[in-house]
Amino acid sequence: MMDIDRRKNEHIFLASSPESQIGSNLLEEVILIHRALPEIDLEDVDATATFLGRRIRMPFIIGAMTGGTELAERINTRLAKAAEAFGVPMYVGSQRIGIVKPETRRSFEVVKEHAPNAPKIANLGAPQISRLSEDEVIEWAKQAVDMINASAIAIHLNPAQEVFQPGGEPYFKGVVERLKALKRALGLPLIVKEVGNGISKEIAEALNGIADVIDVAGFGGTSFVAIEGARAKSVDVELYELAEEFKYWGIPTAAAICEVKSAFGGLIIASGGIRSGLDGAKAMALGADYFSASQPLLKAALEGDVLKALGRIEKELKIAMFLTGSRDIKALRSTPKVLGPRLESWIRQRGLSC
């Protein structure tokens, strides 16, 4: 289990470093049409939204990051305090370590302590639930939810990460049945998310009736292929070289939004390389219902100023709304846009609507 502890801290430092940021999410290919006469004042812009039946300050979710170590506990404390003060939801990192090592639960429990009112999302990995019995999966999920008093549970899909992780667990057989069991047993919204390689329309279609929400977590931001490759470099040269070969694998975030929108009847969270409120506005104009970011807030948590980072994202979102004449989030979702050739080609070749 010491390996898990070490891996968690390595993930924190690598995820906050430039070497983990790989490729383009294609959001630069989305141009929102400037409205020179917006017919509103900036102060008229209303960025509030509803998430899981709760009013939130903006359609933004603090992304999944960490848990399980003393450093993770400090980070989660800062993130939770900011989520509560600002009025936005938050994920936690994978809670497997909190279940198999009860002494680490405190690193997650601080979230319900410091964010009692903010909507919180529990988080487990598909590879782990694939190897558990249905009863064990439900028990794990209940523990994860209770650990943070969650309003929803996310199951993360990370096949590319597991392939290149030293000692990884690329086990995905039977995951769909486990998701169905969770949906039946928990009575909570189920979120299915990737971790940086995107979700296609084929997978989105298969998740209809199972997932309530899909978080596309596309390519073009933090790359766990790059992170695991960096971790492998000193212990398994071949694994490192394989990771280098696949470092640019995945569906860019902008394309993943269109993929999921074309096939899925539930709500969509956009994540993957989203660094600003302007990125979020573009994602929502493509069809996302919410947007999420991790790396900018991880860096802010390490530096101790998460509220400042959230405030910047909100300002950027509201400015983008003002400059498109979008008084509220509903208007933003229908604002005119022009797509660049790479994204337009993707949409055309894949037969998507976006």
Secondary structure, DSSP 8 states (H G I E B T S, - for coil): -HHHHHHHHHHHHHHTSGGGB-S--SGGGEEE---S--SS-GGG-B--EEETTEEESSSEEE-----SSHHHHHHHHHHHHHHHHHT--EE----HHHHH-GGGTHHHHHHHHH-SSS-EEEEEEHHHHHTS-HHHHHHHHHHHHHHHT-SEEEEEE-HHHHHHSTT-----TTHHHHHHHHHHHH-S-EEEEESSS---HHHHHHTTTT-SEEE---BSSB-HHHHHHHHHTTT-HHHHHHHHHTTT-S-BHHHHHHHHHTT--SEEEE-SS--SHHHHHHHHHHT-SEEEESHHHHHHHHHT-HHHHHHHHHHHHHHHHHHTT-SBHHHHHT--EEE-HHHHHHHHHHT---
